[in-house]
Amino acid sequence: ERVLDKYDRPGVLIYKDPPYDPRTRTDPDSYGDNDTSAEWHDAFLTLLRAVKHAKLIVSGNPNFRYDEALVGWKRVSRRVADTSSGAKSKRIREEVLWMNY
């Protein structure tokens, strides 16, 4: 991720909202051809851990791999309506933010 390298300096806040990890989705094929793999997420976590100066916020589904990789980061979760569905009734799901500050 060039953004992380380019802007890793004090006074910078970066928000990343990557595609949800296919290991945590109810519909693993929901992104179609634009999907990411489990390996992509593992590499992404490595990049996140390498950031030394910028403040980071990452959003996603609850994910034990993210929890394990981002030990020491603040973790906040909220129950939200699932707006990705076209259904009239939205199911409630959990959304997580991980913050390195």
N, C-alpha and C positions, 0 to 999 in steps of 0.2 A: 504494500500500500504506500504509494508515494506521498499521499497526504500526511500520513503519520510521520514519515521521515522528514518531510519538508517543514512541518509546523510543530515539531517537537521542541518547544521552547517555553519558558515561563510566560505567563500571561495569556496563554492560548487555551481555549476550551474546544474540544472536538467531540461532536455527537455522531455516533455510528449506529445505524439501524440496518444491520445486514439481513439478508434473507434468513428466515428461521432455519435452524439446523434440521435436516430431514429426519433426524433421530427423535425429534421432539414434536413433530407436527401430526395432526390427526389425518391430514391428507398429504402424504409424502411427495406427491406429484403436482402439488398446487402451483409451483412456479414454472412448470413446463420446461422449455428449452433454456430458460434463464436460471435454472436451479444451481445450487451449490452442493458440493459433496460434503460428507463427514470430514474428509481429508482437508478440504478448503477451510472448514471451521477450525480444525486443529492448527493449521498454518496461521490463520487469522489470530487465534489466541496467542500464538508465539509472537506475532507482531505487536499485539497489544501490550504484552508483558515487557517488550523492549523499550516502550516509551518511558522516558525518564523525567521530562519536564512539563509537558502539556497535561492539562486536566482532560480526562476522558470520561464520556458517558456512553455506555453501550446498552441497547435495548434488545429484548428477545423473550422467548418462551422460557419457563423454568428449565434449567439444563444443568445436570450435575457435572458435566465436563467443564462448563463455564465456571461453575462454583468452585471446582477443584483447581482450575487453572488461575483463577482470579482471587485466590486466597489473600486476604488482607484488604480487598476492595470493599467498599460499602455496597450492600445489596438491599434494594427496596423493591417490594412487590405490591401490586394492586390487582384487584379483581375488576375486569373491564368487560364490556359487551363485545362479542366477536363480530366485528363489522366486515370481516372478509367474506361472509356468506350473504347470499341474496335472499335468505329466508326472512319472513316477516318477524319471526321470533328469534332474537339473538341469544345464543347461549353465552353464559358467563365463563370467562377463562382468566388465567393469571398472566399478567405481563410483568416482566422484571427489568429493572435498571441496575447495571453494575457501574460503580464510579470509583476511580482510582484516587480520590481525594477525600 
